[in-house]
Amino acid sequence: MTTPAARHLLHLCAALALVSGVASAQQPRAQPSAASVRPQSVTLSQSAGRSGEQRPSPLALDDLIQTALARNPRLGRASFAIDAARGRYTQAGLYPNPVFAFAADELGDRTGPSGILSPQLSQEIVRGGKLKLSQAVAAREVDQASLTLMAERYALVGTVRASFYEVLALQQRAAILNDLVKLADQAVDLGRKSFEAKQVARLDLVQLEVEAERFRADAESVERELPAAFRRLSAAAGDPRLPSSSVVGALDAALPEYDLEQTKESVLAFHPEVRAAKVGIERTQAALRRAQAEPIPNVTVSSGYTRQSQNRSNDWAVGVSVPLPVWNRNQGNVRAAQAEVGAAVLDVARVENDLTDRLAVAFRTYTAAKQRAGRYKSAILPRAEETYDLSVKAFKGGQFEYLRVLQAQRAVAEARLEYNRALGEGWRAAGEISGFLLEEVWPVAPATTVPLPNIPPTPTPPPMTGLTPKAPVPPPPARKP
């Protein structure tokens, strides 16, 4: 029969092997300087391709942004909208064309077969500055279209950044979980051999199998999330057929610093959606002035020549026509334009409220994830490692608390996974905020890599030969009455 000491030691060896693998798989990188942070790359899991097929090269954030700016149809559509607005501006300032008319009467008459020939030319003269007012309306539409393009551009850049860090976080999470699955499988194999040798109990083997299956389920879940996340990134980049590849970036770099109130004031002052809404007030005011000028009648002048073949006479005619604004003074359009001015004023408030709401949602995720990542780095991970270290010391002291070591290993692994999740959420939200702030160069401050706290090396377990269980401490003697 296997001694309790031998059974404890076998399980502890399996747990320590698992912890040792996690420690080797998660060794932190050296601290780089702030001027040169080298991004880390994690390979994206892909299905095997054809024999000899080369895998696509990893994608960087700047490359994806440039691709999006060149290919995404959202920007092309906004650019065509600017061209259309410029065309309307040009058309609004064009003067009416002259009108040429020709009439031939009494053709074939006995006294004059040529009849009466009457060519006539007329021209409408626009009064009240209507052309300039129409161009003023169209000019504001050009400004609005230009601001819409700017808003689309930075919204697209923010989307690409957020999608990029979503893929990067999933890649690193998949790598961590895949390593944990391999190490957990090794621990299960060792536990199964020990069970077959009747050195451990069935309960101990089941615990190892449950841990391995849990890690495998998490890894498979992440593997299924990756293709959809990459397709979202490729769609934002404007190329939905972009071959699946890995992305390179520094997820563990220091997150940008944002203040909610300062960011909100900056967004409400400079964001192109707010500026476009304010230009909309100017456009509706110009449209109101144009509607008020409409009752001013245009004058049509005309001149004509008449050739009468019967009496061989040449006659000239000059005419002027003016519409009288008696019943139709454009009252309805003036009233509609006044209402549109009021709606445009309220639209500014609507856009500000909408931007504030979207910014607050991004900030809620950003601040929560940033605080959570900082707490994991400064408190949870160090304490999890301290628990691990104390468990190892207890093992070296002969206490054989293998379950505590296994729990400590699981706590360290889960803390690393949650730290990865918090960093991913923080960077995605920061990418969205950068779009609100119209940040061309991002992050603004040089990124500083924050390495994960180091896991202490796994001690070498003592040999099993000659080990005897530690004698229990005798209870204190009973007190005499």
Secondary structure, DSSP 8 states (H G I E B T S, - for coil): ---HHHHHHHHHHHHHHHHHHHHHHT-------TT----EE--------STT------EEHHHHHHHHHHH-HHHHHHHHHHHHHHHHHHHHT-----EEEEEEESTT-SS-TT-EEEEEEEEEE--TTHHHHHHHHHHHHHHHHHHHHHHHHHHHHHHHHHHHHHHHHHHHHHHHHHHHHHHHHHHHHHHHHHHHTT-S-HHHHHHHHHHHHHHHHHHHHHHHHHHHHHHHHHHHTT-TT-----EEE-TTB------HHHHHHHHHHH-HHHHHHHHHHHHHHHHHHHHHHTTS--EEEEEEEEEETTTTEEEEEEEEE----SS-SSHHHHHHHHHHHHHHHHHHHHHHHHHHHHHHHHHHHHHHHHHHHHHIIIIIHHHHHHHHHHHHHHHHTT---HHHHHHHHHHHHHHHHHHHHHHHHHHHHHHHHHHHTT-SSSSSS---B--------------STT---------------
